[in-house]
Amino acid sequence: MPTDYPALNHPLRIGLAAEAHSRPFLRLVAPESLTHLAVYPQRSGGNDPAWQLHRLRDLCAGFGVAGPVDEAKYFYHDFGRFRLKWECHTEFATFTFAQSHDANVTLAEAFRRVPLIHVPQQWMRQLDGAILVAAHVVIEKAEHASDAASADMRAAFDGASLAASTVLQGAEVWSDFLIQPDGFSRFVVRDVDLRQQQLGRLVQRVLEIETYRMMALLGLPLAQASTPMLNAIEGELALLTAAMVDSDDASSTDDVPDDEQTLLRSITGLAARGEKLSVNNSYRFSASQAYFRLVKARIEELRESRIDGIPTLGEFMERRLAPAMNTCEAVARRQEALAERIARTNDLLRTRVGIVQEHQNRQILQSMNARAAQQLSLQQAVEGLSVAAVSYYLIGLCSYAGKAAKSAGLPINPDIATGLMVPLVVLGVWLGMRRLHRQIQHK
């Protein structure tokens, strides 16, 4: 039953299925020569496929060839004199030029007759990015194992740093990983007994090892530049921690809150500097570790076996690349540890400032309680005067009432009646005031 109906297909099915075949390897038959370029963008925005496609289309137009379509990530074409494979990766783009050559030429001659000589130099100068990897690969057909002491090998490489191994049980890979006077590193791949299509996969792995190695090393300069900054931050943090200890031993506590506020601002500044450093480095360090894992994975895929007297590619990377990656990893861990230390110191100082503030608040509350007690005493004194004043006015009213009753002919002595009313009126007023206070407190 066909499943090409649009209603049945997931909208991403075709793209996801093509992703596994988006970057096929070159089909190579010895003898061949290749030139591999990895271009890193110089702009801060990262790798933009638009300018890569523009330059690639310029090259194709120069040879009268149709360029790649928009949003393409891979392109291959046989230009006759050479073949070109272009790939756009996340952080870089690669141009791989390949051509066949005569089987009788020497290695030195093969490295001089690379396919890059067919590419217009004007086009090379117009590349907007920076070339991070430039390598020549010479593939030769061989019937027996080679020797590093041979004249061809001595002419092609510096024997002091030469690395080589037998790979895939049917080929040899030789390189010194040095940039030669022409600005290119060199690789020799000898096809002893490879099966069909194995050579293309082998060369692709070798070029990926070189490209990912250089991409992984991009983190090393950042690690080296970050070390003095981390030393400075750690030194300042040690001084601030010592200042915190000295503030604990200080005899006078009047200036402690101000001192701790100053320390808190300083530690906050250190935290900001450390966070900025971590933000600037975290992506590059993570990418370096990812590229390093890819390098090790590609070396494992080679299934190396030793050539007597010469270190393998894996041993070369373990001795030269692994320490650099360990440095990047150590700096990354140091950044994380420093951030944690600053955070703990910051939390400790904030706790101390909070305790000081609580102590100050308690003193303020105690002073408020004292003032409230004074106000209560004054209020009680005022209430006593109020009772006396209200009683005085009530007794005055009672005196006027007794005099009025006497004038009306009632047998009442106003002075005696007023005197007898004084304690009763005072007691009544006092009881009334207490009842009023109880009602207010209850509410």
C-alpha distance (Angstrom), angle and dihedral (degrees) to the residues before:
residue distance angle dihedral
M1 . . .
P2 3.82 . .
T3 3.80 116.6 .
D4 3.78 99.6 -168.8
Y5 3.78 94.7 104.6
P6 3.83 109.8 121.4
A7 3.79 91.1 -134.2
L8 3.81 91.3 58.5
N9 3.80 99.5 44.9
H10 3.77 123.8 84.2
P11 3.84 108.2 -120.1
L12 3.82 90.7 -118.8
R13 3.80 97.9 42.0
I14 3.81 98.7 98.1
G15 3.82 94.1 44.9
L16 3.79 94.1 46.4
A17 3.79 92.3 48.1
A18 3.81 91.1 49.7
E19 3.82 92.3 49.4
A20 3.82 91.4 76.3
H21 3.82 89.4 57.4
S22 3.81 98.6 35.8
R23 3.84 96.1 107.1
P24 3.81 109.8 35.1
F25 3.80 119.6 -179.9
L26 3.78 123.6 -109.8
R27 3.77 119.2 -94.8
L28 3.79 103.3 -122.8
V29 3.79 132.8 -178.3
A30 3.80 119.3 -173.4
P31 2.96 130.8 -81.3
E32 3.81 97.1 53.0
S33 3.79 139.3 137.3
L34 3.80 125.0 -147.8
T35 3.77 136.8 -172.9
H36 3.79 116.7 -158.7
L37 3.82 123.8 -165.5
A38 3.80 126.1 -176.2
V39 3.81 111.2 -164.9
Y40 3.80 118.7 -158.3
P41 3.83 118.1 -161.2
Q42 3.76 116.0 -113.0
R43 3.79 93.8 -157.3
S44 3.80 119.1 91.6
G45 3.80 92.7 -127.7
G46 3.80 92.3 77.2
N47 3.78 130.7 -123.9
D48 3.79 110.8 -15.7
P49 3.83 113.4 -166.5
A50 3.81 90.7 -157.5
W51 3.80 96.3 73.8
Q52 3.80 91.1 40.6
L53 3.79 90.5 54.3
H54 3.79 90.2 46.5
R55 3.81 92.6 54.9
L56 3.79 92.1 42.7
R57 3.78 91.0 51.8
D58 3.81 89.3 50.0
L59 3.80 89.6 56.0
C60 3.79 92.0 47.1
A61 3.80 91.2 47.9
G62 3.79 90.1 53.2
F63 3.80 89.2 60.1
G64 3.82 95.3 38.7
V65 3.81 93.6 -109.0
A66 3.80 128.1 137.0
G67 3.80 111.4 -108.9
P68 3.79 129.1 -135.1
V69 3.79 123.0 -73.3
D70 3.78 123.5 -104.9
E71 3.81 116.9 -73.1
A72 3.81 90.9 15.8
K73 3.81 116.1 156.6
Y74 3.80 97.3 -174.8
F75 3.78 134.8 39.5
Y76 3.81 133.9 174.6
H77 3.79 130.8 177.6
D78 3.79 138.9 159.6
F79 3.81 107.4 -131.0
G80 3.81 92.7 -175.2
R81 3.79 99.3 -116.3
F82 3.79 90.9 47.8
R83 3.78 141.9 2.9
L84 3.80 123.5 -126.6
K85 3.78 130.8 -154.3
W86 3.82 117.4 -175.2
E87 3.80 124.9 -172.2
C88 3.79 129.3 -178.7
H89 3.80 113.9 -150.7
T90 3.78 130.7 -178.3
E91 3.81 96.2 -90.4
F92 3.78 104.6 13.5
A93 3.80 145.4 16.9
T94 3.79 127.5 -131.0
F95 3.80 131.6 -147.4
T96 3.81 115.4 -164.9
F97 3.81 117.5 -173.0
A98 3.82 119.2 -168.8
Q99 3.80 135.9 -176.8
S100 3.79 138.3 163.6
H101 3.78 120.8 -113.7
D102 3.78 139.6 -171.8
A103 3.78 114.9 -73.0
N104 3.79 92.8 -136.7
V105 3.81 98.6 61.2
T106 3.79 119.9 106.6
L107 3.79 123.2 -116.4
A108 3.79 91.9 -106.8
E109 3.79 90.7 52.0
A110 3.83 91.7 45.9
F111 3.81 90.7 53.6
R112 3.81 88.9 53.5
R113 3.83 93.6 49.1
V114 3.78 97.6 55.6
P115 3.84 121.0 152.7
L116 3.80 91.6 -111.3
I117 3.80 89.1 80.0
H118 3.83 87.7 73.4
V119 3.82 92.8 57.0
P120 3.83 116.1 91.9
Q121 3.80 110.6 -106.7
Q122 3.80 90.5 -143.0
W123 3.78 88.9 61.6
M124 3.81 90.7 49.8
R125 3.81 91.0 53.2
Q126 3.80 90.9 51.8
L127 3.81 94.9 60.6
D128 3.79 104.7 122.2
G129 3.79 95.7 -153.7
A130 3.78 133.2 69.1
I131 3.79 118.2 -101.2
L132 3.78 106.7 -120.4
V133 3.81 97.9 170.3
A134 3.79 126.5 30.9
A135 3.80 116.2 169.1
H136 3.78 139.0 163.2
V137 3.79 119.0 -149.2
V138 3.79 122.7 -164.8
I139 3.79 117.1 -165.0
E140 3.77 117.7 -163.5
K141 3.76 133.8 178.4
A142 3.80 113.7 -121.3
E143 3.76 136.1 178.7
H144 3.80 97.6 -161.2
A145 3.80 140.3 24.7
S146 3.76 119.2 -75.5
D147 3.78 130.7 -127.3
A148 3.79 127.0 -132.8
A149 3.79 89.3 -140.6
S150 3.80 93.1 60.3
A151 3.75 118.2 117.1
D152 3.79 92.9 -115.9
M153 3.78 93.4 52.6
R154 3.80 93.1 46.2
A155 3.79 89.6 51.4
A156 3.79 93.5 48.3
F157 3.82 101.9 41.4
D158 3.75 145.2 30.2
G159 3.79 102.6 -113.7
A160 3.80 93.9 -152.5
S161 3.82 92.8 75.4
L162 3.78 101.1 23.5
A163 3.81 118.9 142.7
A164 3.79 125.1 -172.2
S165 3.78 142.4 153.3
T166 3.76 144.0 172.8
V167 3.81 107.8 -102.5
L168 3.79 134.8 -168.4
Q169 3.83 87.7 4.8
G170 3.79 90.4 -86.4
A171 3.80 111.3 58.9
E172 3.78 144.1 46.8
V173 3.80 129.7 -135.4
W174 3.81 120.6 -158.7
S175 3.81 128.9 -177.2
D176 3.79 142.3 139.2
F177 3.85 93.9 -156.1
L178 3.81 89.3 -133.9
I179 3.79 126.5 134.3
Q180 3.77 105.3 -119.2
P181 3.83 124.6 -144.1
D182 3.81 89.6 -90.8
G183 3.84 89.5 61.2
F184 3.81 96.2 -108.3
S185 3.77 133.3 105.3
R186 3.78 117.3 -133.3
F187 3.79 136.9 -132.2
V188 3.77 130.2 -178.8
V189 3.80 119.1 -158.9
R190 3.80 115.3 -170.7
D191 3.80 115.9 -161.5
V192 3.80 104.8 -148.5
D193 3.79 101.7 157.8
L194 3.79 111.6 -16.4
R195 3.76 123.9 154.2
Q196 3.79 124.1 -125.9
Q197 3.83 114.4 -62.6
Q198 3.81 92.1 6.0
L199 3.79 90.9 103.9
G200 3.80 93.8 58.9
R201 3.80 92.3 49.7
L202 3.80 91.2 46.7
V203 3.81 93.9 51.7
Q204 3.78 91.2 46.7
R205 3.80 90.8 53.4
V206 3.79 91.7 48.3
L207 3.81 91.8 50.9
E208 3.79 91.1 46.0
I209 3.81 89.7 52.4
E210 3.81 90.4 54.2
T211 3.82 93.8 43.7
Y212 3.80 96.3 45.3
R213 3.80 90.2 44.5
M214 3.79 91.3 58.4
M215 3.80 92.6 43.1
A216 3.80 90.0 51.3
L217 3.80 91.0 51.8
L218 3.82 91.2 58.5
G219 3.79 87.4 84.6
L220 3.82 94.3 58.0
P221 3.85 97.7 74.6
L222 3.81 89.3 50.1
A223 3.79 90.5 50.6
Q224 3.79 91.6 49.4
A225 3.82 92.5 46.9
S226 3.81 92.0 46.7
T227 3.81 95.2 54.0
P228 3.86 96.1 76.0
M229 3.81 90.1 45.4
L230 3.79 91.2 51.7
N231 3.81 90.0 47.5
A232 3.81 90.3 53.2
I233 3.81 93.3 47.8
E234 3.80 91.9 47.4
G235 3.82 90.9 49.2
E236 3.80 92.3 51.0
L237 3.80 90.6 46.6
A238 3.81 90.1 52.9
L239 3.82 90.4 51.7
L240 3.80 91.9 48.8
T241 3.80 90.9 48.8
A242 3.81 89.7 51.0
A243 3.81 89.1 49.6
M244 3.80 89.0 54.1
V245 3.81 90.1 53.3
D246 3.82 91.1 48.0
S247 3.80 90.7 51.4
D248 3.81 88.6 56.6
D249 3.81 90.4 55.3
A250 3.81 94.5 45.6
S251 3.78 113.6 119.0
S252 3.80 95.4 -149.0
T253 3.76 117.8 63.3
D254 3.79 98.4 -175.9
D255 3.82 94.3 94.3
V256 3.81 96.9 34.9
P257 3.84 96.2 99.2
D258 3.80 92.1 50.8
D259 3.82 91.4 46.4
E260 3.78 92.3 50.2
Q261 3.78 91.8 48.1
T262 3.81 87.8 54.0
L263 3.81 90.7 48.6
L264 3.78 90.2 48.5
R265 3.80 92.0 53.5
S266 3.82 90.3 48.5
I267 3.81 92.9 50.3
T268 3.79 90.5 47.1
G269 3.80 88.1 54.0
L270 3.81 90.4 51.3
A271 3.80 90.2 49.9
A272 3.80 90.5 52.3
R273 3.81 92.0 50.0
G274 3.79 92.1 48.0
E275 3.79 91.9 47.7
K276 3.81 91.5 50.0
L277 3.80 90.1 51.1
S278 3.79 91.1 49.0
V279 3.80 92.7 48.8
N280 3.81 91.3 50.3
N281 3.81 93.4 49.3
S282 3.79 107.4 30.4
Y283 3.80 97.5 82.1
R284 3.81 94.4 44.8
F285 3.81 92.9 47.6
S286 3.81 91.8 47.9
A287 3.80 90.8 48.0
S288 3.82 91.1 48.9
Q289 3.78 91.3 53.8
A290 3.82 90.6 47.6
Y291 3.81 91.8 50.8
F292 3.82 90.4 46.2
R293 3.79 89.9 54.6
L294 3.80 88.9 50.8
V295 3.81 90.7 51.5
K296 3.79 91.4 52.2
A297 3.80 91.1 45.9
R298 3.82 92.0 51.7
I299 3.81 91.3 48.2
E300 3.80 90.8 51.0
E301 3.81 89.2 51.9
L302 3.82 89.4 58.0
R303 3.84 91.0 64.0
E304 3.79 91.4 -146.8
S305 3.78 126.4 -153.0
R306 3.79 122.9 -169.6
I307 3.77 126.9 -98.6
D308 3.81 107.3 -147.3
G309 3.78 113.7 -95.5
I310 3.82 96.4 5.3
P311 3.84 127.5 93.9
T312 3.77 117.4 -121.1
L313 3.79 124.1 -117.9
G314 3.78 89.6 -105.5
E315 3.80 91.9 53.2
F316 3.80 90.8 47.7
M317 3.82 91.4 52.8
E318 3.80 91.8 44.5
R319 3.80 90.6 53.2
R320 3.82 99.5 39.4
L321 3.81 108.7 22.7
A322 3.81 103.1 32.2
P323 3.86 94.9 62.7
A324 3.80 90.5 52.9
M325 3.80 90.8 50.2
N326 3.80 90.2 46.8
T327 3.80 88.1 53.8
C328 3.79 91.2 52.9
E329 3.79 91.1 47.1
A330 3.81 92.0 47.8
V331 3.81 91.9 50.9
A332 3.81 90.1 47.9
R333 3.81 91.1 51.7
R334 3.78 89.9 45.4
Q335 3.80 90.4 53.8
E336 3.79 90.8 51.3
A337 3.80 92.8 46.7
L338 3.81 91.4 48.1
A339 3.79 91.2 50.0
E340 3.82 89.8 51.6
R341 3.81 91.8 48.7
I342 3.78 91.8 49.7
A343 3.80 90.1 47.8
R344 3.82 91.8 51.1
T345 3.80 91.9 47.2
N346 3.78 90.0 47.2
D347 3.80 91.7 50.3
L348 3.81 91.1 47.6
L349 3.78 92.5 50.5
R350 3.80 92.1 45.6
T351 3.79 88.2 52.0
R352 3.79 90.6 51.7
V353 3.79 91.6 48.1
G354 3.79 88.8 49.1
I355 3.81 91.0 51.3
V356 3.81 90.9 49.7
Q357 3.78 90.1 49.0
E358 3.80 90.7 49.5
H359 3.79 89.3 50.8
Q360 3.78 90.1 50.7
N361 3.79 90.9 47.2
R362 3.79 90.0 50.6
Q363 3.79 90.3 52.3
I364 3.78 90.0 48.8
L365 3.81 90.5 50.0
Q366 3.80 90.7 48.7
S367 3.79 90.8 51.7
M368 3.80 89.4 46.9
N369 3.81 89.6 51.1
A370 3.78 90.2 50.5
R371 3.78 91.3 50.0
A372 3.79 89.9 46.7
A373 3.82 90.0 52.9
Q374 3.79 89.8 50.1
Q375 3.76 90.7 48.7
L376 3.80 89.3 49.5
S377 3.79 90.8 52.1
L378 3.78 90.6 48.7
Q379 3.77 89.4 46.2
Q380 3.77 91.6 51.4
A381 3.79 89.9 48.9
V382 3.76 90.1 49.4
E383 3.80 89.8 48.0
G384 3.82 89.5 54.4
L385 3.77 89.9 52.2
S386 3.77 89.0 46.3
V387 3.80 91.0 54.4
A388 3.80 89.4 49.8
A389 3.80 92.6 47.4
V390 3.82 94.7 47.2
S391 3.79 90.4 45.3
Y392 3.80 90.7 49.2
Y393 3.79 92.1 53.9
L394 3.82 93.0 44.5
I395 3.78 91.6 49.1
G396 3.80 88.3 49.5
L397 3.79 89.4 54.1
C398 3.80 90.4 48.3
S399 3.86 89.6 51.0
Y400 3.80 90.6 52.7
A401 3.80 89.6 48.3
G402 3.88 91.6 51.2
K403 3.79 91.9 49.0
A404 3.78 90.4 49.8
A405 3.81 90.9 49.8
K406 3.85 91.1 50.0
S407 3.81 90.5 49.9
A408 3.80 88.2 51.0
G409 3.83 88.9 58.7
L410 3.77 101.0 -100.5
P411 3.80 114.4 143.5
I412 3.87 95.4 -116.1
N413 3.76 129.1 133.2
P414 3.86 103.3 -144.3
D415 3.81 94.7 -158.0
I416 3.81 94.5 51.9
A417 3.79 92.0 44.6
T418 3.79 91.2 49.3
G419 3.81 91.6 50.3
L420 3.78 91.8 49.6
M421 3.83 91.3 49.3
V422 3.84 94.9 53.9
P423 3.86 98.1 81.0
L424 3.79 92.5 39.4
V425 3.80 93.1 50.7
V426 3.79 93.5 44.9
L427 3.80 91.5 48.9
G428 3.79 92.2 47.9
V429 3.78 93.1 48.6
W430 3.82 91.7 48.4
L431 3.81 92.4 49.4
G432 3.79 90.4 48.1
M433 3.80 92.3 51.6
R434 3.82 91.6 50.3
R435 3.79 92.0 49.8
L436 3.80 89.9 50.3
H437 3.84 91.3 51.3
R438 3.79 91.5 49.9
Q439 3.77 91.7 51.9
I440 3.82 90.9 50.1
Q441 3.83 92.8 48.6
H442 3.79 91.2 47.4
K443 3.77 91.4 53.4
